[in-house]
Amino acid sequence: MQLWGESMKFTENFERAKKDALMSLEIALRKGEVDEDIIPLLEKINSMENYFTTSSCSGRISVMEMPHFGDKVNAKWLGKWHREVKFEEVMEAIKKHREGQLWLLVRSPILHVGARTLEDAVKLVNLAVSCGFKYSNIKSISDRKLIVEIRSTERLDALLGENGELLVSEDYIRRLVNVANAQLKRFKDKLRRLEKNL
């Protein structure tokens, strides 16, 4: 009887958490705060009985200025794209650099998904890994809440300048942009594969 009671409580918590998450997503959608190209995947996950999304990013290329690497609190976006980017766009962002360090960054997609049961969580992790999201895992199990993190391996951190001075050539930046676009194309393909196989 105790196990049944715990199971019921877990189910109630899941349903409540899913309802709250969907309300938050709806607000974010209305405000235009959700990456457009990941919306169909979010809708598909949220339509499933045993899952719901809590946060997401479809992956991006960015130019960022920060006092020192890792200082996200005081960092400034000089350019951010969730699509392939042109060399000229990157150079335009670079021209805004004034102080601190200047970085070109690539970050792969990341999704956090609530699962109803441990079995559901494991199924989703296995599916994500099979679709190329090799860093996927069960992020947390607490308060009867299971969160799966879906994450890929693509990443790029390239120091371009410091205190307004460019430290690399434009030719090198052009090559970096090509690498960044190749990485972005790769992880966008993985997102489409995951959506198709869910």
N, C-alpha and C positions, 0 to 999 in steps of 0.2 A: 504493500500500500504506500509506503514511503517513496519507493521508486516512481510510482505512478504520479504521486503528488509533485515530485521534483520535475518530472517530465512535463506535467501540466504547467508548472510555473515557468519552465524554460520556454514552452510554446507561447505562453502569454507574453513573456518578455520579448520574444522574437517578433510577434505580431505588433506589439507596441513600438518597438524599435524601427520596424519596417515602415509603419505608418508615419512616424516622425521623420525618417530619412526621406521618404517620398515627398512629404510636405516641404522639407528643406530644399530638395532638388527642384521642385516646382517653382519656388521663390527664386532660386538661382537662375533657372531657365528664363523666367520673366525679366530678370535683371541683365540677361545676356552674359552671365558669368561662367557659362559652361562651354567648353571647347566644342564647336559645332560638329566636327567630324567624329566625335565619340558619342554623340547623342543616340544614334541608332543602337549601338552596343549597350548603352545604359538602359535604354527602353527594353531591350530584349532581356537583359538580366533581371530588371525589376518586374517584368511580366511573369517571371518564373516563381512558383510557389515557395521555393525553399531558399531564395536569395534576395538580397537588395543591396544597392550600392550606397556607400556612405561618402565617398569622395573620389575624384578622378582627375587625371590630366592626360591628354592624348599624346604627350611628348612634345618637345620644343627645341628650337635653336635660339640662343639668346646672346646678346652682347651686354655684359654687366660691368658696372664700375663698383668697386668695393674698397674700403680702407685697407683690408688685407684679406687673403683668401679664407673663406668660411664665415665671414662677418655678414650674414644675411640680414641682420637687423638694420644695418646702416648701408646696405647695398642699394644701388639704383639701376633699374632697367633702362638701358639706352636703346635697346631694340629687342623685340621678342616675337617669334613666329612659330606657329603650329603647323607650318607647311614648309616646302622647300623654299629657300631664300636665294635672292640674287646677290651677286658680289657687290653690286652698287648699293643695295639696301644695307648690307653690313658696313660698308665704308661710310655711309651716311650716319649710321649709329656711332661708329668709331669717332667721327668728328665732334661728337658731343662730349667726349672724354676730357675731363679737366684735372682730376686729382685721384689719388689712390691707385689701385691696380685695375687694369682693363683686361677682361677675360671674354673669350668666345667659349660658350658652353653648349653641350648637347645633353639633354636629359630624356631618357626613354619614358614611355607611358607608365603610369602607375594608377592602379585602381584598388580601392579597399571595398571589399564585399562582405556583407553579413551573411552567415550561413545558418540554417535552422539546426543542423546536427553536425557532429564531428564527421560522420560519414559523408554528408553533403560537402563539407569543407574540403575533405581529402579528394573527393571526386573533382571539385573545381580546380584544386591545385594541380592534380594530375593532368587535367585537360589543358590548363594554361601552360604547363611545362611542355606538353606535346605540341603546342602551337608556337613554341619558341620563347616563351616567357620563363627563362631558366632560373631566375631569382625568386620565383613565386613561392610562397610559404603561408603557413598559418601564423598570422601576425600576433594574435592575442586570443586567449581563452580566459575570460574573467567575467564575474557576475553573470554567469550563464550566457555570455555573449561571445560568439565566435566571429573573428574577422580574418578573412583571407586577403593577403596582399598579392596582387598580380603585377609583376615587374620584370623587365627585360634587362639585357646586359649592355646595351648600347650606352656609351657615355664618352664625352670629350671635354677636357679642361685644358684650354690653351691660353697662356698668358700672352697678351698682345702689346701691352704698354704699361707705363707707370707715370703718374703725375703729369699727364698731358703729352708725354713723349711716346711715340710708336717705337717698339723695340724690334719689330720684324718687318720684312719687306711686304709690299702689296702682292707680289707674286706668291709669297708664302701664305698670305691671307686667302688669296684666290684658291690655293690648293686645299686649305683648311675648309673653306666653304664647300668645296666639292666632296670632301670626306664627310662633313656634317650632313649634307643633302643625301648622301648615300646611306648614312646611318638612319636618317629620318624615314627615307623610303622603305628601308628594311623593317623598321618597327611599325610603320603604318600598315604594311602588308601583314604583319603578325596580328594586328588588331582586327583586320578584315577576316583573317583565318579563324581567330577566336570567335568572332560574331557568327561566322558560318557554321562552326562546329558545336556551338552551344545547344 
